[in-house]
Amino acid sequence: MTAATPNRESFVVFPLGARRFALRTEDVVELSRAGEVQPFPHTTAGLGGVLLRRGEVLPVWDLASRLGAENAARKFWLITRRNFAGEEPTAVPVSGECQMLRAQMQPPPDAAAEHVRGVLVLGEESVEVLDLARLGTPACAPESQQGAGESERRPSHERQ
C-alpha cells in the first residue's frame, strides 16, 4: 500500500511590499515587466489606471492599499483572469519576482479576512492565498473605510 499524497495545487507566490501573497495559477495569465500606467478618469476604488499590453487595454488593479502595502514598489505585473468587476484580464502590480510552486493549501485562520482563500506554509512563513473575487467586496474595504458608518459607505444619493 502507498501512503495517500496530499492534495497539492499550483500557486504563483508574489511579493507586495514586505509581505508575500499567492494566487492559484489558474487565476494568472502571465508575469510581465512593468509598463507605464495611463491615468483614467474613474471613481472605482483600487483602479490605478490602465495599461496597454499586447494591444489590449487592461485595468490596473492596485491591491497594495487593500492589503496594507501602500508604499510597495511596483516592478512587475501579474496579468490575472479576474478583478473586482468580474472575469476580465487585469494587471496587478507586484514588488518583485514571482515564484510558481506546488503546495498544499491549508484552511484560512479563523480571524482571516474574507479575501483569504487559504494559507500556504512555506518553511517558517505563512503566505495568504487571495480570492480575487472577494477582494472587491465591501467587507474587504481598506481599514480606513471599515470604521466608517454605514451611511458613509453608501453612495451620496442613497444617504439621507
C-alpha positions as CSV (number, residue, x, y, z in Angstrom):
1,M,0.0,0.0,0.0
2,T,1.2,3.5,-0.7
3,A,0.5,6.5,1.6
4,A,-2.0,9.0,0.4
5,T,-0.4,12.0,-1.1
6,P,-1.7,15.4,0.0
7,N,-3.8,17.4,-2.4
8,R,-1.1,19.7,-3.8
9,E,-2.2,22.6,-6.1
10,S,-0.2,25.0,-8.2
11,F,0.3,28.6,-7.0
12,V,2.0,31.8,-8.0
13,V,3.7,33.5,-5.0
14,F,4.4,37.2,-5.3
15,P,5.9,39.9,-3.1
16,L,3.9,43.1,-2.4
17,G,5.9,45.3,-0.1
18,A,7.4,43.4,2.8
19,R,4.9,40.5,2.5
20,R,4.2,37.7,0.1
21,F,0.9,36.6,-1.2
22,A,-0.3,33.8,-3.5
23,L,-2.8,33.2,-6.3
24,R,-3.9,29.9,-7.7
25,T,-2.2,29.5,-11.1
26,E,-5.5,29.3,-12.9
27,D,-6.1,32.9,-11.9
28,V,-2.8,34.1,-13.5
29,V,-2.3,34.5,-17.2
30,E,1.3,35.8,-17.2
31,L,4.0,37.8,-15.5
32,S,5.1,40.9,-17.3
33,R,7.7,43.7,-16.8
34,A,6.3,46.9,-15.6
35,G,4.9,49.3,-18.1
36,E,3.6,52.8,-17.9
37,V,0.2,53.2,-16.3
38,Q,-2.0,55.6,-18.0
39,P,-4.3,57.7,-15.9
40,F,-8.0,57.1,-16.5
41,P,-10.9,59.1,-15.1
42,H,-12.9,56.8,-12.7
43,T,-14.4,56.5,-9.3
44,T,-13.6,52.9,-8.7
45,A,-11.6,52.3,-5.5
46,G,-8.4,50.3,-6.3
47,L,-8.4,51.1,-10.0
48,G,-5.0,52.7,-10.6
49,G,-5.4,53.5,-14.3
50,V,-4.9,51.4,-17.5
51,L,-2.0,49.5,-19.0
52,L,-1.6,48.8,-22.7
53,R,-0.3,45.2,-23.0
54,R,-0.1,43.3,-26.4
55,G,-2.6,45.7,-28.0
56,E,-5.1,45.2,-25.2
57,V,-6.1,47.9,-22.6
58,L,-6.0,46.4,-19.2
59,P,-7.4,47.9,-16.0
60,V,-4.7,48.2,-13.3
61,W,-6.0,46.8,-10.0
62,D,-3.7,48.1,-7.3
63,L,-4.0,45.6,-4.4
64,A,-1.3,47.3,-2.3
65,S,-3.7,49.6,-0.5
66,R,-6.2,46.8,0.1
67,L,-3.5,44.6,1.6
68,G,-1.7,47.1,3.7
69,A,1.3,47.7,1.5
70,E,0.6,51.3,0.3
71,N,4.2,52.2,-0.4
72,A,5.2,49.0,-2.1
73,A,7.4,49.2,-5.2
74,R,5.8,48.1,-8.5
75,K,8.4,46.2,-10.6
76,F,6.3,43.6,-12.5
77,W,2.7,43.0,-13.5
78,L,0.7,39.8,-12.8
79,I,-1.9,39.6,-15.5
80,T,-4.9,37.9,-13.9
81,R,-8.1,36.5,-15.2
82,R,-10.3,38.1,-12.6
83,N,-10.7,41.5,-11.0
84,F,-13.1,43.5,-8.8
85,A,-15.6,43.7,-11.7
86,G,-15.6,40.0,-12.7
87,E,-13.9,37.9,-15.3
88,E,-11.6,40.1,-17.4
89,P,-7.8,40.3,-17.8
90,T,-6.4,42.8,-15.3
91,A,-2.9,44.0,-14.5
92,V,-1.9,43.7,-10.8
93,P,1.3,45.4,-9.8
94,V,3.8,43.4,-7.7
95,S,7.0,44.3,-5.9
96,G,9.4,41.8,-7.4
97,E,9.9,38.4,-9.0
98,C,7.3,35.7,-8.6
99,Q,7.6,32.1,-7.8
100,M,5.5,29.2,-9.2
101,L,5.2,26.2,-6.9
102,R,3.0,23.3,-5.9
103,A,1.9,23.1,-2.3
104,Q,-1.0,22.0,-0.1
105,M,-3.2,24.9,0.9
106,Q,-4.3,25.0,4.5
107,P,-7.6,26.4,5.6
108,P,-7.6,30.1,6.5
109,P,-7.2,31.0,10.2
110,D,-10.4,31.9,12.0
111,A,-9.5,35.6,12.1
112,A,-8.6,35.8,8.4
113,A,-10.1,38.4,6.2
114,E,-12.8,37.4,3.8
115,H,-10.5,37.6,0.8
116,V,-8.1,34.9,2.2
117,R,-8.9,31.6,0.5
118,G,-6.3,29.7,2.5
119,V,-2.7,29.7,3.6
120,L,0.5,28.2,2.3
121,V,3.1,27.2,4.9
122,L,6.5,27.8,3.3
123,G,9.1,27.0,5.8
124,E,8.6,29.5,8.6
125,E,6.4,31.8,6.5
126,S,2.6,31.7,6.1
127,V,1.5,33.1,2.8
128,E,-2.1,34.1,2.3
129,V,-3.8,32.7,-0.9
130,L,-6.0,35.5,-2.2
131,D,-9.5,35.1,-3.6
132,L,-9.7,38.0,-6.1
133,A,-13.4,37.8,-6.4
134,R,-13.7,38.7,-2.7
135,L,-11.2,41.5,-2.7
136,G,-13.7,43.7,-4.4
137,T,-16.4,43.2,-1.8
138,P,-17.3,46.0,0.7
139,A,-16.3,43.7,3.6
140,C,-12.7,43.9,2.3
141,A,-12.5,47.7,2.2
142,P,-9.3,49.2,3.5
143,E,-9.2,49.7,7.2
144,S,-9.6,53.5,6.8
145,Q,-13.1,52.8,5.4
146,Q,-14.0,49.9,7.7
147,G,-14.7,52.3,10.6
148,A,-17.0,54.5,8.6
149,G,-20.6,54.3,9.4
150,E,-23.0,52.5,7.0
151,S,-24.3,55.8,5.6
152,E,-20.8,57.0,4.8
153,R,-20.1,53.8,2.7
154,R,-23.3,54.2,0.6
155,P,-23.2,56.4,-2.5
156,S,-24.2,60.0,-1.6
157,H,-27.5,59.8,-3.5
158,E,-28.6,56.9,-1.1
159,R,-27.7,58.7,2.1
160,Q,-30.5,60.5,4.0
